[in-house]
Amino acid sequence: MSNITILCVEDEAEIRALLVEELEDAGFKTLQAANGREGLETILAKWPDIVICDVTMPEMDGHELLAEIQLNHPELSNVPFIFLTALADKENMILGLQSGAADYLTKPIDFDILLAKVTGCITRIENDKKTGRAF
């Protein structure tokens, strides 16, 4: 799985470090960003395969980041976003999924579930490449 690069956009440094450690231990390449603005710059420069993104962040939140990609960077609009957030209520989950996120995971992080969601995104990406469809 080392050919998959995952961008972790998370404003809390400890959580970001944990995410990166778990993902790298699972064999993924990682990139990091401390807020949505940095996340956007990294996405545009590095074209990650998957983005794991907090929702509530300074400068640009996760919803704004996803909307920016979808509206102004259509060449990257198929990159799967997994929202990772403390906003665990049903309304926020529905909003995240309706905004185009591939998945939604709440904190505290269950890394087994996170890795299962990442694997699901990878399966969809690989299937779409085989069939020529977009994610």
N, C-alpha and C positions, 0 to 999 in steps of 0.2 A: 504493500500500500504506500510505499515511500514516494510514489510518483504523484500522490495527492497532496496539495497544499491547502491548508486551512488557515484562514485569518480569524484571529480572536480579537474582537472589539469589546473591550471591557474597561471601565474607568477605575475599578478597584484593583490595584496592583497585585494584591495577594490572590485574588480570584483569578486574574489573568495568568499569573505564574502557575497556579494549580492546573488551569485548563491546558496551558502549553505543555506542562510536564506530562499530564495524562495522555494528551494527543501524541506527543513525541514518543512516549513509552509504547503506544499502540502502533508506532511505525509511520506516523504522518509528519510531513514537513509543516512547520507553522510560521506564521507571521503574526505580529502584534500591533495593536493600536489602542491608545488610551481614551479615545473618544471618537464620535462619529466623523468629525472633520479629518482626523488622522486616518480613520478607516477608509474614508472616501479616497484620500490621496493614495493609500496603499492599494486599494482595489484598482484604481486607474493605472498605477505604475506596475503592479505585479500580477494582476489577473488571477486571484486565487480560485481554487476549484469550489470551495465552500466557505461561507462566512458564518461564524458563530458570533452573535451580536447581542449585547445587553440592550435593553430598551431605554432605560432612564440614565442618560449621560449628559455631561455638560457640552456646550458648543453645538452639537448636533445629536439628537437622540436617534435611537434605532429606527423608528418609523420614518423620520426625516431622511436618514441615510438610505434606506430601502427605496423610498419614493424618489430620491434624487437619481439613484441608479436606474430605476424603471423609466423615469420620464426623460432624463437627459443623456443616458448612456445605454441605449438599447442593445449595443453589442455585448453588454455585460448583464443584461436583465435576466438571463437564464441561470446566473450563478445562484445556487440555493442558499437562502438565509435561514438559519436556525436561531430564533430569538431565545435568549437565555435571560430570564428576568425574575425579580422578586414579585412582580405583579402577577399573582397567582389566581386572581378572580376570573370568573367565566367571561365577563365583558372584555377584559384586556386580552384574554386568549383569543376570543373571536375576532377582535379588532386586528390582532397580529396576523392571524391566519388569513383574514379577508384582505389585508393589505398586500398579500403576496408572499408571506413567509412560507418556506417549505415545511417548517415545523416550529413548535413552541415548547420550551422546557422551562420549568420554574426552579428557582433556588430554594433550598440548598441543592447543589448539583448532585444528582445520582449519575456517576460516571458510566456505569453499565448502560443506563438508558441513553445517555448522551452518545456513547459509542455506537449503540444500536441505531440511533437516529442518523448519525453520520454514515454508517454503513448503508442504511436505506437510501440516503441521498446519492451515495456512490453507485449503488445498484441502478438507480434511475438514470444517472448520468451515463453510465456504461450502456444501458439499454437504449437510451436515446441516441447515442453515438452510432450504435449498430443499425438502428432504424432510420437515422437521419432526422429524427424529431427533436424539437427543442424541449428542455426540461420544463 
